[in-house]
Amino acid sequence: TRDADQKYLDDLTATCEQKATDFESRQQLRAEEIEAIEKAIEIISSSSVKGHAETYLPTLAQQSAGSSTALAMLRADAHNNAQA
């Protein structure tokens, strides 16, 4: 029983260390994502981009709607194939 307890403790310690490492890598990834979003917001808010929404936004919105419908159809098809 002592050997089983020690094995359990070793496994649990290894699992906790792995989860801590995974958490740290996810935190780093999230920090990089936030930095990228802040940079995108800075670019979109810049004076060289302001005022062009009337020209480009309606087209982008239409393309975006078409893409999301296609994506939903692909997901549904993949889901149906996975169930089959």
C-alpha positions as CSV (number, residue, x, y, z in Angstrom):
1,T,0.0,0.0,0.0
2,R,2.9,2.4,0.7
3,D,4.3,1.6,-2.8
4,A,0.8,2.3,-4.3
5,D,0.5,5.5,-2.4
6,Q,4.0,6.6,-3.5
7,K,3.2,5.8,-7.2
8,Y,-0.1,7.7,-6.9
9,L,1.8,10.7,-5.4
10,D,4.4,10.6,-8.2
11,D,1.7,10.4,-10.9
12,L,-0.2,13.2,-9.3
13,T,2.9,15.4,-9.0
14,A,3.8,14.8,-12.7
15,T,0.2,15.6,-13.7
16,C,0.3,18.8,-11.7
17,E,3.6,19.8,-13.2
18,Q,2.4,19.2,-16.7
19,K,-0.8,21.2,-16.1
20,A,1.3,24.1,-14.7
21,T,3.5,24.0,-17.7
22,D,0.5,24.0,-20.0
23,F,-1.1,26.8,-18.1
24,E,2.0,28.9,-18.5
25,S,2.2,28.3,-22.2
26,R,-1.5,29.2,-22.6
27,Q,-0.9,32.4,-20.6
28,Q,1.9,33.4,-22.9
29,L,-0.2,32.6,-26.0
30,R,-3.1,34.8,-24.6
31,A,-0.6,37.6,-23.9
32,E,0.6,37.5,-27.5
33,E,-3.0,37.4,-28.8
34,I,-3.9,40.5,-26.7
35,E,-0.9,42.3,-28.0
36,A,-1.9,41.4,-31.6
37,I,-5.5,42.6,-31.0
38,E,-4.2,45.9,-29.5
39,K,-2.0,46.4,-32.5
40,A,-4.9,45.7,-34.8
41,I,-7.1,48.2,-32.9
42,E,-4.3,50.7,-33.2
43,I,-4.0,50.2,-36.9
44,I,-7.8,50.4,-37.4
45,S,-8.0,53.5,-35.3
46,S,-5.2,55.3,-37.1
47,S,-5.9,58.4,-39.2
48,S,-4.9,56.6,-42.4
49,V,-7.8,54.1,-42.0
50,K,-10.5,56.4,-40.5
51,G,-13.2,57.5,-42.9
52,H,-12.9,54.5,-45.3
53,A,-15.6,52.4,-43.6
54,E,-18.3,53.7,-46.0
55,T,-16.2,52.5,-48.9
56,Y,-15.1,49.0,-47.6
57,L,-17.3,48.0,-44.7
58,P,-20.5,47.0,-46.6
59,T,-18.5,44.8,-48.9
60,L,-16.6,43.2,-46.0
61,A,-19.8,42.6,-44.1
62,Q,-21.4,40.8,-47.1
63,Q,-18.3,38.7,-47.6
64,S,-18.2,37.9,-43.9
65,A,-21.8,36.8,-43.9
66,G,-21.2,34.5,-46.8
67,S,-18.1,33.0,-45.2
68,S,-19.9,32.3,-41.9
69,T,-22.7,30.5,-43.7
70,A,-20.2,28.4,-45.6
71,L,-18.4,27.7,-42.4
72,A,-21.6,26.6,-40.7
73,M,-22.4,24.3,-43.6
74,L,-18.9,22.8,-43.4
75,R,-19.2,22.3,-39.7
76,A,-22.6,20.6,-40.1
77,D,-21.2,18.3,-42.8
78,A,-18.2,17.4,-40.7
79,H,-20.5,16.7,-37.7
80,N,-22.8,14.5,-39.8
81,N,-19.8,12.6,-41.2
82,A,-18.4,12.0,-37.7
83,Q,-21.7,10.6,-36.6
84,A,-22.0,8.2,-39.5
